Amino acid sequence: MIGSIAQTFTLPGVFAQSLGYDADGIPFNKTVLNDENSIAVRDACFITSIDLFFDYIDLNTNQNYVRVELRDTRPDGTPGSVVVGYSSKFLTDSDGSAVGRATATTRSNFRFNSPVYLLANKIYAVVVKTRSPLTSMYVSELGKTDITSGKGGLINRPPVIGQAGGTLYTSDNGFSYIPIPTKDMKFRLYKAKFDTTANEIKLRSKLSKLAVNIGKLNDGIPIRTFNHSPYVLVKHANHGMYGANQKVVISGVVGSNGTSLLGGIPIDQINTQKDAASEGFVKSHNVLYPFQNGYFIKVTQNASSNEDGGGLNVLATSNLQFSNLYTNLNAINNEFTRIDTKIKTTSGTSLDNIFTNKLKVLDTTHSDYRNTGSKDDNFNHIETDKNIYFDKPQSILSSVNSTFSTLDMNIIMNTASENFSPVIPIESNEFNIVNRVKLLRNKVGQSPDDSDLDNTYLSFQNSRANDSDLLGEGDSDDTNKQEKVASYYSSLYASNVDHSDYVTKLVSLETPADTIIVKFSADMNPSNEIDISFKAKRLGDSKNINNQAFENFKLNQFINETNFGQFNSAENFKEYTAEHKVGEDFTDFVVRIRMKTKNESYVPRIKNLRIIAVA
């Protein structure tokens, strides 16, 4: 921009039409207001647009561009650098005549990008920038003729804007401003007039594929086949598809060694017909035997070998399961406005409550924790800009698992004065709920190593099957045998991830001890357990402690105190002590605290951990 002109101004305080809301959140009745209970407020209003009056406009291409800004001011009253609102446009003949000359009454309206919230009795500046040095504006000048009043008198005083007059400034660089105390810019501001009836914003979670690249997450080997079995293992961390009748869309699987086969299974039996992240897919798999970090699918052909593969570009759809929610609205309110927020959610599934045994039969006794695809019948009011904790897991379902929005949010905006409105800042043109709501989940445990699973799997194979078919003992039907193997293998994964462990560093003692005492404070729920175990290097034992198995405390082995306090209420920590006499003197030891839950919305919390070794 070649240059700019600026005018400072203040807005007067306005008298509210209402005192706002009482202690119960009910708006005051406007009919009872009088001079005694009406109040002048600091907040002025929302400015929507401004009229400017140009004397001459350079209508040449690109020279007719004008940008208008509302800015703060510096302590000395000059225009500052913070832009609180802006508008811009290319001027046309409507802003001036064909020869570029306009009259003092010809207005050019500039609507700001959004209503600008200005405080009363605070100095602001209107800054006008042009690309042409020829473009000029109408101003008033002391001692000159008033051409707008029709009386032709002299201008003998500056205009009063708000509680005081303003000052006109010019600038060549947009930073340093030179005052012209005898002149003032001609402009007109427009304020918003708000509807005092409540208005509701309805937000719905988008039906989305929610596709995740499980190929990159698993180093190119997200798929595992099993010899002589149609059951295919999919490694998919925190996929959220733990409930009954869940489906998944998979794409991008490539064969091994440049073929179209993986473990002898044609890859088009694993892949869907279209990309998992695109619209309009027509094929899906049933999710079988799910655990935290994976599940099985069943294809139509048996594998001819055990094989890991799939490639780096494998996509799979997911559900988003969460235990708490944070509505990041950053709303702006004053004493006259209020925002009410309410939500509907869809039930999720706790990992520990989907199956009853190693054969992974659906557990119908824990329906409260199991995703039935059911959505709340009614909206529940929540507080904004704070964590909201649920007493059971919730889920946003992918479009392959739902035909309806699985998370609804209604935002009710209230005002008791036409001058004010609650404000929800939106950085983009589209209000995207994913950017405004944080979904948080308690993740329980970690995945086991594949090597450990393979060893366990081989042990199971050798003990329960005598041939290469990976058959289950006593089964007469191959299909049942294959299913039991897949089911049992899934349980091996699941059994390793139903808890979270805290393991201490190796502690070496100068003086041998024979007893370990563990003290801590814990906030727990009836669905929680805490197991305590240890490793100890006895005197005279040459075995490396890292190669030893953990031993359970014999006394107070697990902690399960009835405590119905919820996380969104006051913390309820209680002191616990577990003591175990090892029976032999030891010099080195490690303690493991294992935290378990049947409902992932309630995980045990521990603080003030102390571990003492005594003789």
Secondary structure, DSSP 8 states (H G I E B T S, - for coil): --EEEEEEE-----B-SS--B-TTS-B--GGG--TTT--B-SEEEEEEEEEE-EEE---STTTTEEEEEEEEE-TTSSEEEEEEEEEEEE--GGGS-TTSB--TT--EEEEEEEEEEEETT--EEEEEEES-TT-EE-EEETTSB-SSSSS--B--S---BTTB---EEEESSSSS-EEETTEEE-EEEEE-----S-EEEEEE------EEEHHHHTTT--EEE-BT-SEEEEE-TT----STT-EE-EE----GGGSSEETTEEGGGTS-SS-TTSS-----EE-EEEETTEEEEE-SS-BSS-EEE--TT-EEE--EEEEEEEE----B--TTEEEEEEEEEBB---GGGSBSSTT--B-GGGGGGS--S-B-SS-EEE-SSSEEEEEEEEEE--TTT-SS-SEEEEEEEEESSTT---B---SSSS--HHHHEEEE---------HHHHHHHHHHHHHHH-SSTT---TT---HHHHHHHHHHHHHHHHHHTSSEEEEE---EEEEEEEEEEEEEEEEE--TTEEEEEEEEEEETT--S-GGGS--EE-SSS-EE-------TTS----EEEEEEEEEEEEEEEEEEEEEEEESSTTS--EEEEEEEEEE-
